[in-house]
Amino acid sequence: MSLSSLIGSLGVSLLLIAFFLNQFRYISQEGITYILLNIAGAGLSCAASLMIHFLPFVFLEAIWCLVAIAAFVKKLARTG
């Protein structure tokens, strides 16, 4: 398995774990776990897409990661 495939697989796995845990009500969309899983998953998926020069997914995952980072900053601001 190539490095880009390994990184991409880990990233997508984190995104799917966040989705699964949220859908079955183990974690909340507003929770820090969900947000951090999305940041890590989208960031890794973006990096893997960049490594293979697949720009549509670089754009998708970069925006996903930035939105999750914005949610994280908003969450931090609310807590204190």
mmCIF file of the N, C-alpha and C atoms, coordinates in Angstrom:
data_MODEL
# 
_entry.id   MODEL 
# 
loop_
_atom_site.group_PDB 
_atom_site.id 
_atom_site.type_symbol 
_atom_site.label_atom_id 
_atom_site.label_alt_id 
_atom_site.label_comp_id 
_atom_site.label_asym_id 
_atom_site.label_entity_id 
_atom_site.label_seq_id 
_atom_site.pdbx_PDB_ins_code 
_atom_site.Cartn_x 
_atom_site.Cartn_y 
_atom_site.Cartn_z 
_atom_site.occupancy 
_atom_site.B_iso_or_equiv 
_atom_site.pdbx_formal_charge 
_atom_site.auth_seq_id 
_atom_site.auth_comp_id 
_atom_site.auth_asym_id 
_atom_site.auth_atom_id 
_atom_site.pdbx_PDB_model_num 
ATOM 1   N N  . MET A 1 1  ? 0.859   -1.172 0.000  1.00 0.00 ? 1  MET A N  1 
ATOM 2   C CA . MET A 1 1  ? 0.000   0.000  0.000  1.00 0.00 ? 1  MET A CA 1 
ATOM 3   C C  . MET A 1 1  ? 0.902   1.230  0.000  1.00 0.00 ? 1  MET A C  1 
ATOM 4   N N  . SER A 1 2  ? 0.585   2.188  -0.847 1.00 0.00 ? 2  SER A N  1 
ATOM 5   C CA . SER A 1 2  ? 1.383   3.410  -0.930 1.00 0.00 ? 2  SER A CA 1 
ATOM 6   C C  . SER A 1 2  ? 1.110   4.305  0.274  1.00 0.00 ? 2  SER A C  1 
ATOM 7   N N  . LEU A 1 3  ? 2.008   5.243  0.508  1.00 0.00 ? 3  LEU A N  1 
ATOM 8   C CA . LEU A 1 3  ? 1.843   6.177  1.624  1.00 0.00 ? 3  LEU A CA 1 
ATOM 9   C C  . LEU A 1 3  ? 0.575   7.007  1.461  1.00 0.00 ? 3  LEU A C  1 
ATOM 10  N N  . SER A 1 4  ? 0.306   7.467  0.237  1.00 0.00 ? 4  SER A N  1 
ATOM 11  C CA . SER A 1 4  ? -0.909  8.265  0.009  1.00 0.00 ? 4  SER A CA 1 
ATOM 12  C C  . SER A 1 4  ? -2.163  7.440  0.279  1.00 0.00 ? 4  SER A C  1 
ATOM 13  N N  . SER A 1 5  ? -2.153  6.170  -0.095 1.00 0.00 ? 5  SER A N  1 
ATOM 14  C CA . SER A 1 5  ? -3.309  5.304  0.179  1.00 0.00 ? 5  SER A CA 1 
ATOM 15  C C  . SER A 1 5  ? -3.481  5.064  1.669  1.00 0.00 ? 5  SER A C  1 
ATOM 16  N N  . LEU A 1 6  ? -2.387  4.894  2.372  1.00 0.00 ? 6  LEU A N  1 
ATOM 17  C CA . LEU A 1 6  ? -2.441  4.690  3.814  1.00 0.00 ? 6  LEU A CA 1 
ATOM 18  C C  . LEU A 1 6  ? -3.003  5.928  4.519  1.00 0.00 ? 6  LEU A C  1 
ATOM 19  N N  . ILE A 1 7  ? -2.483  7.099  4.164  1.00 0.00 ? 7  ILE A N  1 
ATOM 20  C CA . ILE A 1 7  ? -2.954  8.359  4.761  1.00 0.00 ? 7  ILE A CA 1 
ATOM 21  C C  . ILE A 1 7  ? -4.421  8.596  4.414  1.00 0.00 ? 7  ILE A C  1 
ATOM 22  N N  . GLY A 1 8  ? -4.772  8.387  3.146  1.00 0.00 ? 8  GLY A N  1 
ATOM 23  C CA . GLY A 1 8  ? -6.160  8.571  2.718  1.00 0.00 ? 8  GLY A CA 1 
ATOM 24  C C  . GLY A 1 8  ? -7.113  7.618  3.403  1.00 0.00 ? 8  GLY A C  1 
ATOM 25  N N  . SER A 1 9  ? -6.693  6.374  3.550  1.00 0.00 ? 9  SER A N  1 
ATOM 26  C CA . SER A 1 9  ? -7.535  5.374  4.217  1.00 0.00 ? 9  SER A CA 1 
ATOM 27  C C  . SER A 1 9  ? -7.760  5.728  5.685  1.00 0.00 ? 9  SER A C  1 
ATOM 28  N N  . LEU A 1 10 ? -6.722  6.205  6.346  1.00 0.00 ? 10 LEU A N  1 
ATOM 29  C CA . LEU A 1 10 ? -6.868  6.625  7.736  1.00 0.00 ? 10 LEU A CA 1 
ATOM 30  C C  . LEU A 1 10 ? -7.812  7.820  7.841  1.00 0.00 ? 10 LEU A C  1 
ATOM 31  N N  . GLY A 1 11 ? -7.651  8.786  6.941  1.00 0.00 ? 11 GLY A N  1 
ATOM 32  C CA . GLY A 1 11 ? -8.514  9.963  6.956  1.00 0.00 ? 11 GLY A CA 1 
ATOM 33  C C  . GLY A 1 11 ? -9.969  9.618  6.736  1.00 0.00 ? 11 GLY A C  1 
ATOM 34  N N  . VAL A 1 12 ? -10.236 8.818  5.721  1.00 0.00 ? 12 VAL A N  1 
ATOM 35  C CA . VAL A 1 12 ? -11.614 8.421  5.427  1.00 0.00 ? 12 VAL A CA 1 
ATOM 36  C C  . VAL A 1 12 ? -12.187 7.589  6.577  1.00 0.00 ? 12 VAL A C  1 
ATOM 37  N N  . SER A 1 13 ? -11.371 6.748  7.179  1.00 0.00 ? 13 SER A N  1 
ATOM 38  C CA . SER A 1 13 ? -11.827 5.947  8.322  1.00 0.00 ? 13 SER A CA 1 
ATOM 39  C C  . SER A 1 13 ? -12.264 6.839  9.475  1.00 0.00 ? 13 SER A C  1 
ATOM 40  N N  . LEU A 1 14 ? -11.498 7.888  9.753  1.00 0.00 ? 14 LEU A N  1 
ATOM 41  C CA . LEU A 1 14 ? -11.872 8.807  10.831 1.00 0.00 ? 14 LEU A CA 1 
ATOM 42  C C  . LEU A 1 14 ? -13.180 9.526  10.522 1.00 0.00 ? 14 LEU A C  1 
ATOM 43  N N  . LEU A 1 15 ? -13.357 9.933  9.267  1.00 0.00 ? 15 LEU A N  1 
ATOM 44  C CA . LEU A 1 15 ? -14.613 10.585 8.877  1.00 0.00 ? 15 LEU A CA 1 
ATOM 45  C C  . LEU A 1 15 ? -15.789 9.630  9.026  1.00 0.00 ? 15 LEU A C  1 
ATOM 46  N N  . LEU A 1 16 ? -15.606 8.380  8.625  1.00 0.00 ? 16 LEU A N  1 
ATOM 47  C CA . LEU A 1 16 ? -16.685 7.397  8.738  1.00 0.00 ? 16 LEU A CA 1 
ATOM 48  C C  . LEU A 1 16 ? -16.978 7.030  10.186 1.00 0.00 ? 16 LEU A C  1 
ATOM 49  N N  . ILE A 1 17 ? -15.958 6.977  11.011 1.00 0.00 ? 17 ILE A N  1 
ATOM 50  C CA . ILE A 1 17 ? -16.166 6.717  12.438 1.00 0.00 ? 17 ILE A CA 1 
ATOM 51  C C  . ILE A 1 17 ? -16.998 7.840  13.056 1.00 0.00 ? 17 ILE A C  1 
ATOM 52  N N  . ALA A 1 18 ? -16.653 9.089  12.725 1.00 0.00 ? 18 ALA A N  1 
ATOM 53  C CA . ALA A 1 18 ? -17.422 10.234 13.229 1.00 0.00 ? 18 ALA A CA 1 
ATOM 54  C C  . ALA A 1 18 ? -18.876 10.136 12.776 1.00 0.00 ? 18 ALA A C  1 
ATOM 55  N N  . PHE A 1 19 ? -19.076 9.817  11.511 1.00 0.00 ? 19 PHE A N  1 
ATOM 56  C CA . PHE A 1 19 ? -20.430 9.680  10.961 1.00 0.00 ? 19 PHE A CA 1 
ATOM 57  C C  . PHE A 1 19 ? -21.204 8.576  11.680 1.00 0.00 ? 19 PHE A C  1 
ATOM 58  N N  . PHE A 1 20 ? -20.598 7.414  11.815 1.00 0.00 ? 20 PHE A N  1 
ATOM 59  C CA . PHE A 1 20 ? -21.242 6.286  12.485 1.00 0.00 ? 20 PHE A CA 1 
ATOM 60  C C  . PHE A 1 20 ? -21.609 6.630  13.927 1.00 0.00 ? 20 PHE A C  1 
ATOM 61  N N  . LEU A 1 21 ? -20.651 7.151  14.673 1.00 0.00 ? 21 LEU A N  1 
ATOM 62  C CA . LEU A 1 21 ? -20.891 7.474  16.081 1.00 0.00 ? 21 LEU A CA 1 
ATOM 63  C C  . LEU A 1 21 ? -21.989 8.520  16.241 1.00 0.00 ? 21 LEU A C  1 
ATOM 64  N N  . ASN A 1 22 ? -22.043 9.464  15.317 1.00 0.00 ? 22 ASN A N  1 
ATOM 65  C CA . ASN A 1 22 ? -23.089 10.482 15.374 1.00 0.00 ? 22 ASN A CA 1 
ATOM 66  C C  . ASN A 1 22 ? -24.455 9.891  15.006 1.00 0.00 ? 22 ASN A C  1 
ATOM 67  N N  . GLN A 1 23 ? -24.493 9.093  13.960 1.00 0.00 ? 23 GLN A N  1 
ATOM 68  C CA . GLN A 1 23 ? -25.769 8.532  13.515 1.00 0.00 ? 23 GLN A CA 1 
ATOM 69  C C  . GLN A 1 23 ? -26.410 7.631  14.566 1.00 0.00 ? 23 GLN A C  1 
ATOM 70  N N  . PHE A 1 24 ? -25.591 6.944  15.336 1.00 0.00 ? 24 PHE A N  1 
ATOM 71  C CA . PHE A 1 24 ? -26.122 6.056  16.370 1.00 0.00 ? 24 PHE A CA 1 
ATOM 72  C C  . PHE A 1 24 ? -26.131 6.701  17.753 1.00 0.00 ? 24 PHE A C  1 
ATOM 73  N N  . ARG A 1 25 ? -25.980 8.029  17.757 1.00 0.00 ? 25 ARG A N  1 
ATOM 74  C CA . ARG A 1 25 ? -26.127 8.855  18.960 1.00 0.00 ? 25 ARG A CA 1 
ATOM 75  C C  . ARG A 1 25 ? -25.114 8.564  20.064 1.00 0.00 ? 25 ARG A C  1 
ATOM 76  N N  . TYR A 1 26 ? -23.922 8.099  19.674 1.00 0.00 ? 26 TYR A N  1 
ATOM 77  C CA . TYR A 1 26 ? -22.862 7.924  20.663 1.00 0.00 ? 26 TYR A CA 1 
ATOM 78  C C  . TYR A 1 26 ? -22.136 9.237  20.918 1.00 0.00 ? 26 TYR A C  1 
ATOM 79  N N  . ILE A 1 27 ? -22.108 10.101 19.917 1.00 0.00 ? 27 ILE A N  1 
ATOM 80  C CA . ILE A 1 27 ? -21.522 11.430 20.068 1.00 0.00 ? 27 ILE A CA 1 
ATOM 81  C C  . ILE A 1 27 ? -22.427 12.442 19.366 1.00 0.00 ? 27 ILE A C  1 
ATOM 82  N N  . SER A 1 28 ? -22.320 13.679 19.798 1.00 0.00 ? 28 SER A N  1 
ATOM 83  C CA . SER A 1 28 ? -23.116 14.767 19.234 1.00 0.00 ? 28 SER A CA 1 
ATOM 84  C C  . SER A 1 28 ? -22.322 15.510 18.162 1.00 0.00 ? 28 SER A C  1 
ATOM 85  N N  . GLN A 1 29 ? -23.027 16.062 17.193 1.00 0.00 ? 29 GLN A N  1 
ATOM 86  C CA . GLN A 1 29 ? -22.378 16.890 16.176 1.00 0.00 ? 29 GLN A CA 1 
ATOM 87  C C  . GLN A 1 29 ? -21.707 18.108 16.788 1.00 0.00 ? 29 GLN A C  1 
ATOM 88  N N  . GLU A 1 30 ? -22.199 18.566 17.899 1.00 0.00 ? 30 GLU A N  1 
ATOM 89  C CA . GLU A 1 30 ? -21.631 19.733 18.562 1.00 0.00 ? 30 GLU A CA 1 
ATOM 90  C C  . GLU A 1 30 ? -20.497 19.374 19.515 1.00 0.00 ? 30 GLU A C  1 
ATOM 91  N N  . GLY A 1 31 ? -20.267 18.085 19.706 1.00 0.00 ? 31 GLY A N  1 
ATOM 92  C CA . GLY A 1 31 ? -19.253 17.630 20.651 1.00 0.00 ? 31 GLY A CA 1 
ATOM 93  C C  . GLY A 1 31 ? -17.843 17.746 20.105 1.00 0.00 ? 31 GLY A C  1 
ATOM 94  N N  . ILE A 1 32 ? -16.903 17.870 21.016 1.00 0.00 ? 32 ILE A N  1 
ATOM 95  C CA . ILE A 1 32 ? -15.503 18.041 20.643 1.00 0.00 ? 32 ILE A CA 1 
ATOM 96  C C  . ILE A 1 32 ? -14.959 16.803 19.919 1.00 0.00 ? 32 ILE A C  1 
ATOM 97  N N  . THR A 1 33 ? -15.405 15.617 20.291 1.00 0.00 ? 33 THR A N  1 
ATOM 98  C CA . THR A 1 33 ? -14.940 14.392 19.634 1.00 0.00 ? 33 THR A CA 1 
ATOM 99  C C  . THR A 1 33 ? -15.311 14.390 18.157 1.00 0.00 ? 33 THR A C  1 
ATOM 100 N N  . TYR A 1 34 ? -16.545 14.720 17.867 1.00 0.00 ? 34 TYR A N  1 
ATOM 101 C CA . TYR A 1 34 ? -17.013 14.763 16.479 1.00 0.00 ? 34 TYR A CA 1 
ATOM 102 C C  . TYR A 1 34 ? -16.220 15.791 15.673 1.00 0.00 ? 34 TYR A C  1 
ATOM 103 N N  . ILE A 1 35 ? -16.043 16.954 16.238 1.00 0.00 ? 35 ILE A N  1 
ATOM 104 C CA . ILE A 1 35 ? -15.330 18.024 15.548 1.00 0.00 ? 35 ILE A CA 1 
ATOM 105 C C  . ILE A 1 35 ? -13.876 17.626 15.280 1.00 0.00 ? 35 ILE A C  1 
ATOM 106 N N  . LEU A 1 36 ? -13.204 17.083 16.288 1.00 0.00 ? 36 LEU A N  1 
ATOM 107 C CA . LEU A 1 36 ? -11.795 16.696 16.118 1.00 0.00 ? 36 LEU A CA 1 
ATOM 108 C C  . LEU A 1 36 ? -11.630 15.536 15.130 1.00 0.00 ? 36 LEU A C  1 
ATOM 109 N N  . LEU A 1 37 ? -12.563 14.594 15.139 1.00 0.00 ? 37 LEU A N  1 
ATOM 110 C CA . LEU A 1 37 ? -12.509 13.507 14.156 1.00 0.00 ? 37 LEU A CA 1 
ATOM 111 C C  . LEU A 1 37 ? -12.643 14.059 12.738 1.00 0.00 ? 37 LEU A C  1 
ATOM 112 N N  . ASN A 1 38 ? -13.505 15.058 12.569 1.00 0.00 ? 38 ASN A N  1 
ATOM 113 C CA . ASN A 1 38 ? -13.681 15.670 11.256 1.00 0.00 ? 38 ASN A CA 1 
ATOM 114 C C  . ASN A 1 38 ? -12.452 16.460 10.831 1.00 0.00 ? 38 ASN A C  1 
ATOM 115 N N  . ILE A 1 39 ? -11.840 17.184 11.754 1.00 0.00 ? 39 ILE A N  1 
ATOM 116 C CA . ILE A 1 39 ? -10.618 17.925 11.422 1.00 0.00 ? 39 ILE A CA 1 
ATOM 117 C C  . ILE A 1 39 ? -9.515  16.954 10.992 1.00 0.00 ? 39 ILE A C  1 
ATOM 118 N N  . ALA A 1 40 ? -9.289  15.934 11.800 1.00 0.00 ? 40 ALA A N  1 
ATOM 119 C CA . ALA A 1 40 ? -8.225  14.970 11.498 1.00 0.00 ? 40 ALA A CA 1 
ATOM 120 C C  . ALA A 1 40 ? -8.526  14.197 10.209 1.00 0.00 ? 40 ALA A C  1 
ATOM 121 N N  . GLY A 1 41 ? -9.741  13.717 10.077 1.00 0.00 ? 41 GLY A N  1 
ATOM 122 C CA . GLY A 1 41 ? -10.110 12.929 8.900  1.00 0.00 ? 41 GLY A CA 1 
ATOM 123 C C  . GLY A 1 41 ? -10.033 13.723 7.613  1.00 0.00 ? 41 GLY A C  1 
ATOM 124 N N  . ALA A 1 42 ? -10.607 14.915 7.634  1.00 0.00 ? 42 ALA A N  1 
ATOM 125 C CA . ALA A 1 42 ? -10.579 15.749 6.428  1.00 0.00 ? 42 ALA A CA 1 
ATOM 126 C C  . ALA A 1 42 ? -9.164  16.223 6.123  1.00 0.00 ? 42 ALA A C  1 
ATOM 127 N N  . GLY A 1 43 ? -8.395  16.538 7.152  1.00 0.00 ? 43 GLY A N  1 
ATOM 128 C CA . GLY A 1 43 ? -7.013  16.967 6.939  1.00 0.00 ? 43 GLY A CA 1 
ATOM 129 C C  . GLY A 1 43 ? -6.170  15.879 6.310  1.00 0.00 ? 43 GLY A C  1 
ATOM 130 N N  . LEU A 1 44 ? -6.291  14.663 6.819  1.00 0.00 ? 44 LEU A N  1 
ATOM 131 C CA . LEU A 1 44 ? -5.541  13.542 6.251  1.00 0.00 ? 44 LEU A CA 1 
ATOM 132 C C  . LEU A 1 44 ? -6.016  13.205 4.837  1.00 0.00 ? 44 LEU A C  1 
ATOM 133 N N  . SER A 1 45 ? -7.316  13.247 4.623  1.00 0.00 ? 45 SER A N  1 
ATOM 134 C CA . SER A 1 45 ? -7.847  12.972 3.289  1.00 0.00 ? 45 SER A CA 1 
ATOM 135 C C  . SER A 1 45 ? -7.401  14.037 2.294  1.00 0.00 ? 45 SER A C  1 
ATOM 136 N N  . CYS A 1 46 ? -7.350  15.273 2.739  1.00 0.00 ? 46 CYS A N  1 
ATOM 137 C CA . CYS A 1 46 ? -6.870  16.365 1.893  1.00 0.00 ? 46 CYS A CA 1 
ATOM 138 C C  . CYS A 1 46 ? -5.402  16.148 1.537  1.00 0.00 ? 46 CYS A C  1 
ATOM 139 N N  . ALA A 1 47 ? -4.595  15.798 2.520  1.00 0.00 ? 47 ALA A N  1 
ATOM 140 C CA . ALA A 1 47 ? -3.171  15.566 2.277  1.00 0.00 ? 47 ALA A CA 1 
ATOM 141 C C  . ALA A 1 47 ? -2.967  14.422 1.284  1.00 0.00 ? 47 ALA A C  1 
ATOM 142 N N  . ALA A 1 48 ? -3.719  13.354 1.439  1.00 0.00 ? 48 ALA A N  1 
ATOM 143 C CA . ALA A 1 48 ? -3.600  12.212 0.522  1.00 0.00 ? 48 ALA A CA 1 
ATOM 144 C C  . ALA A 1 48 ? -4.019  12.607 -0.893 1.00 0.00 ? 48 ALA A C  1 
ATOM 145 N N  . SER A 1 49 ? -5.090  13.378 -1.006 1.00 0.00 ? 49 SER A N  1 
ATOM 146 C CA . SER A 1 49 ? -5.552  13.827 -2.317 1.00 0.00 ? 49 SER A CA 1 
ATOM 147 C C  . SER A 1 49 ? -4.524  14.748 -2.968 1.00 0.00 ? 49 SER A C  1 
ATOM 148 N N  . LEU A 1 50 ? -3.881  15.555 -2.170 1.00 0.00 ? 50 LEU A N  1 
ATOM 149 C CA . LEU A 1 50 ? -2.825  16.427 -2.672 1.00 0.00 ? 50 LEU A CA 1 
ATOM 150 C C  . LEU A 1 50 ? -1.630  15.607 -3.162 1.00 0.00 ? 50 LEU A C  1 
ATOM 151 N N  . MET A 1 51 ? -1.317  14.558 -2.436 1.00 0.00 ? 51 MET A N  1 
ATOM 152 C CA . MET A 1 51 ? -0.193  13.689 -2.811 1.00 0.00 ? 51 MET A CA 1 
ATOM 153 C C  . MET A 1 51 ? -0.400  13.016 -4.171 1.00 0.00 ? 51 MET A C  1 
ATOM 154 N N  . ILE A 1 52 ? -1.656  12.725 -4.495 1.00 0.00 ? 52 ILE A N  1 
ATOM 155 C CA . ILE A 1 52 ? -1.930  12.072 -5.784 1.00 0.00 ? 52 ILE A CA 1 
ATOM 156 C C  . ILE A 1 52 ? -2.431  13.069 -6.830 1.00 0.00 ? 52 ILE A C  1 
ATOM 157 N N  . HIS A 1 53 ? -2.417  14.347 -6.479 1.00 0.00 ? 53 HIS A N  1 
ATOM 158 C CA . HIS A 1 53 ? -2.790  15.433 -7.392 1.00 0.00 ? 53 HIS A CA 1 
ATOM 159 C C  . HIS A 1 53 ? -4.239  15.312 -7.880 1.00 0.00 ? 53 HIS A C  1 
ATOM 160 N N  . PHE A 1 54 ? -5.143  14.965 -6.966 1.00 0.00 ? 54 PHE A N  1 
ATOM 161 C CA . PHE A 1 54 ? -6.554  14.871 -7.302 1.00 0.00 ? 54 PHE A CA 1 
ATOM 162 C C  . PHE A 1 54 ? -7.269  16.094 -6.738 1.00 0.00 ? 54 PHE A C  1 
ATOM 163 N N  . LEU A 1 55 ? -7.237  17.168 -7.511 1.00 0.00 ? 55 LEU A N  1 
ATOM 164 C CA . LEU A 1 55 ? -7.678  18.473 -7.034 1.00 0.00 ? 55 LEU A CA 1 
ATOM 165 C C  . LEU A 1 55 ? -9.139  18.578 -6.601 1.00 0.00 ? 55 LEU A C  1 
ATOM 166 N N  . PRO A 1 56 ? -10.082 17.879 -7.232 1.00 0.00 ? 56 PRO A N  1 
ATOM 167 C CA . PRO A 1 56 ? -11.463 17.997 -6.736 1.00 0.00 ? 56 PRO A CA 1 
ATOM 168 C C  . PRO A 1 56 ? -11.580 17.604 -5.263 1.00 0.00 ? 56 PRO A C  1 
ATOM 169 N N  . PHE A 1 57 ? -10.879 16.559 -4.857 1.00 0.00 ? 57 PHE A N  1 
ATOM 170 C CA . PHE A 1 57 ? -10.951 16.130 -3.467 1.00 0.00 ? 57 PHE A CA 1 
ATOM 171 C C  . PHE A 1 57 ? -10.059 16.966 -2.555 1.00 0.00 ? 57 PHE A C  1 
ATOM 172 N N  . VAL A 1 58 ? -9.001  17.543 -3.091 1.00 0.00 ? 58 VAL A N  1 
ATOM 173 C CA . VAL A 1 58 ? -8.214  18.492 -2.302 1.00 0.00 ? 58 VAL A CA 1 
ATOM 174 C C  . VAL A 1 58 ? -9.127  19.637 -1.882 1.00 0.00 ? 58 VAL A C  1 
ATOM 175 N N  . PHE A 1 59 ? -9.870  20.173 -2.838 1.00 0.00 ? 59 PHE A N  1 
ATOM 176 C CA . PHE A 1 59 ? -10.792 21.281 -2.560 1.00 0.00 ? 59 PHE A CA 1 
ATOM 177 C C  . PHE A 1 59 ? -11.874 20.858 -1.564 1.00 0.00 ? 59 PHE A C  1 
ATOM 178 N N  . LEU A 1 60 ? -12.523 19.721 -1.816 1.00 0.00 ? 60 LEU A N  1 
ATOM 179 C CA . LEU A 1 60 ? -13.581 19.223 -0.929 1.00 0.00 ? 60 LEU A CA 1 
ATOM 180 C C  . LEU A 1 60 ? -13.082 19.041 0.495  1.00 0.00 ? 60 LEU A C  1 
ATOM 181 N N  . GLU A 1 61 ? -11.988 18.331 0.642  1.00 0.00 ? 61 GLU A N  1 
ATOM 182 C CA . GLU A 1 61 ? -11.480 18.015 1.974  1.00 0.00 ? 61 GLU A CA 1 
ATOM 183 C C  . GLU A 1 61 ? -10.904 19.244 2.680  1.00 0.00 ? 61 GLU A C  1 
ATOM 184 N N  . ALA A 1 62 ? -10.310 20.155 1.925  1.00 0.00 ? 62 ALA A N  1 
ATOM 185 C CA . ALA A 1 62 ? -9.797  21.393 2.533  1.00 0.00 ? 62 ALA A CA 1 
ATOM 186 C C  . ALA A 1 62 ? -10.946 22.217 3.106  1.00 0.00 ? 62 ALA A C  1 
ATOM 187 N N  . ILE A 1 63 ? -12.026 22.346 2.347  1.00 0.00 ? 63 ILE A N  1 
ATOM 188 C CA . ILE A 1 63 ? -13.195 23.089 2.846  1.00 0.00 ? 63 ILE A CA 1 
ATOM 189 C C  . ILE A 1 63 ? -13.795 22.377 4.053  1.00 0.00 ? 63 ILE A C  1 
ATOM 190 N N  . TRP A 1 64 ? -13.911 21.057 3.997  1.00 0.00 ? 64 TRP A N  1 
ATOM 191 C CA . TRP A 1 64 ? -14.444 20.266 5.105  1.00 0.00 ? 64 TRP A CA 1 
ATOM 192 C C  . TRP A 1 64 ? -13.606 20.516 6.363  1.00 0.00 ? 64 TRP A C  1 
ATOM 193 N N  . CYS A 1 65 ? -12.290 20.483 6.201  1.00 0.00 ? 65 CYS A N  1 
ATOM 194 C CA . CYS A 1 65 ? -11.382 20.694 7.326  1.00 0.00 ? 65 CYS A CA 1 
ATOM 195 C C  . CYS A 1 65 ? -11.514 22.115 7.881  1.00 0.00 ? 65 CYS A C  1 
ATOM 196 N N  . LEU A 1 66 ? -11.590 23.104 6.995  1.00 0.00 ? 66 LEU A N  1 
ATOM 197 C CA . LEU A 1 66 ? -11.725 24.501 7.439  1.00 0.00 ? 66 LEU A CA 1 
ATOM 198 C C  . LEU A 1 66 ? -13.041 24.736 8.182  1.00 0.00 ? 66 LEU A C  1 
ATOM 199 N N  . VAL A 1 67 ? -14.100 24.142 7.704  1.00 0.00 ? 67 VAL A N  1 
ATOM 200 C CA . VAL A 1 67 ? -15.393 24.268 8.398  1.00 0.00 ? 67 VAL A CA 1 
ATOM 201 C C  . VAL A 1 67 ? -15.320 23.623 9.777  1.00 0.00 ? 67 VAL A C  1 
ATOM 202 N N  . ALA A 1 68 ? -14.690 22.466 9.871  1.00 0.00 ? 68 ALA A N  1 
ATOM 203 C CA . ALA A 1 68 ? -14.540 21.792 11.166 1.00 0.00 ? 68 ALA A CA 1 
ATOM 204 C C  . ALA A 1 68 ? -13.650 22.611 12.103 1.00 0.00 ? 68 ALA A C  1 
ATOM 205 N N  . ILE A 1 69 ? -12.608 23.228 11.569 1.00 0.00 ? 69 ILE A N  1 
ATOM 206 C CA . ILE A 1 69 ? -11.749 24.097 12.391 1.00 0.00 ? 69 ILE A CA 1 
ATOM 207 C C  . ILE A 1 69 ? -12.551 25.301 12.893 1.00 0.00 ? 69 ILE A C  1 
ATOM 208 N N  . ALA A 1 70 ? -13.381 25.877 12.032 1.00 0.00 ? 70 ALA A N  1 
ATOM 209 C CA . ALA A 1 70 ? -14.232 27.000 12.449 1.00 0.00 ? 70 ALA A CA 1 
ATOM 210 C C  . ALA A 1 70 ? -15.184 26.570 13.561 1.00 0.00 ? 70 ALA A C  1 
ATOM 211 N N  . ALA A 1 71 ? -15.742 25.370 13.453 1.00 0.00 ? 71 ALA A N  1 
ATOM 212 C CA . ALA A 1 71 ? -16.625 24.856 14.509 1.00 0.00 ? 71 ALA A CA 1 
ATOM 213 C C  . ALA A 1 71 ? -15.851 24.663 15.806 1.00 0.00 ? 71 ALA A C  1 
ATOM 214 N N  . PHE A 1 72 ? -14.618 24.208 15.702 1.00 0.00 ? 72 PHE A N  1 
ATOM 215 C CA . PHE A 1 72 ? -13.760 24.015 16.877 1.00 0.00 ? 72 PHE A CA 1 
ATOM 216 C C  . PHE A 1 72 ? -13.473 25.356 17.557 1.00 0.00 ? 72 PHE A C  1 
ATOM 217 N N  . VAL A 1 73 ? -13.131 26.363 16.775 1.00 0.00 ? 73 VAL A N  1 
ATOM 218 C CA . VAL A 1 73 ? -12.852 27.696 17.320 1.00 0.00 ? 73 VAL A CA 1 
ATOM 219 C C  . VAL A 1 73 ? -14.098 28.262 17.980 1.00 0.00 ? 73 VAL A C  1 
ATOM 220 N N  . LYS A 1 74 ? -15.247 28.096 17.333 1.00 0.00 ? 74 LYS A N  1 
ATOM 221 C CA . LYS A 1 74 ? -16.518 28.561 17.902 1.00 0.00 ? 74 LYS A CA 1 
ATOM 222 C C  . LYS A 1 74 ? -16.814 27.852 19.219 1.00 0.00 ? 74 LYS A C  1 
ATOM 223 N N  . LYS A 1 75 ? -16.559 26.561 19.246 1.00 0.00 ? 75 LYS A N  1 
ATOM 224 C CA . LYS A 1 75 ? -16.774 25.770 20.464 1.00 0.00 ? 75 LYS A CA 1 
ATOM 225 C C  . LYS A 1 75 ? -15.869 26.261 21.600 1.00 0.00 ? 75 LYS A C  1 
ATOM 226 N N  . LEU A 1 76 ? -14.614 26.510 21.271 1.00 0.00 ? 76 LEU A N  1 
ATOM 227 C CA . LEU A 1 76 ? -13.665 27.023 22.287 1.00 0.00 ? 76 LEU A CA 1 
ATOM 228 C C  . LEU A 1 76 ? -14.100 28.388 22.800 1.00 0.00 ? 76 LEU A C  1 
ATOM 229 N N  . ALA A 1 77 ? -14.572 29.230 21.912 1.00 0.00 ? 77 ALA A N  1 
ATOM 230 C CA . ALA A 1 77 ? -15.003 30.580 22.300 1.00 0.00 ? 77 ALA A CA 1 
ATOM 231 C C  . ALA A 1 77 ? -16.210 30.525 23.242 1.00 0.00 ? 77 ALA A C  1 
ATOM 232 N N  . ARG A 1 78 ? -17.104 29.572 23.017 1.00 0.00 ? 78 ARG A N  1 
ATOM 233 C CA . ARG A 1 78 ? -18.283 29.441 23.866 1.00 0.00 ? 78 ARG A CA 1 
ATOM 234 C C  . ARG A 1 78 ? -17.965 28.893 25.243 1.00 0.00 ? 78 ARG A C  1 
ATOM 235 N N  . THR A 1 79 ? -16.927 28.046 25.314 1.00 0.00 ? 79 THR A N  1 
ATOM 236 C CA . THR A 1 79 ? -16.612 27.407 26.594 1.00 0.00 ? 79 THR A CA 1 
ATOM 237 C C  . THR A 1 79 ? -15.637 28.234 27.428 1.00 0.00 ? 79 THR A C  1 
ATOM 238 N N  . GLY A 1 80 ? -15.064 29.225 26.794 1.00 0.00 ? 80 GLY A N  1 
ATOM 239 C CA . GLY A 1 80 ? -14.350 30.038 27.622 1.00 0.00 ? 80 GLY A CA 1 
ATOM 240 C C  . GLY A 1 80 ? -13.149 30.692 27.646 1.00 0.00 ? 80 GLY A C  1 
# 
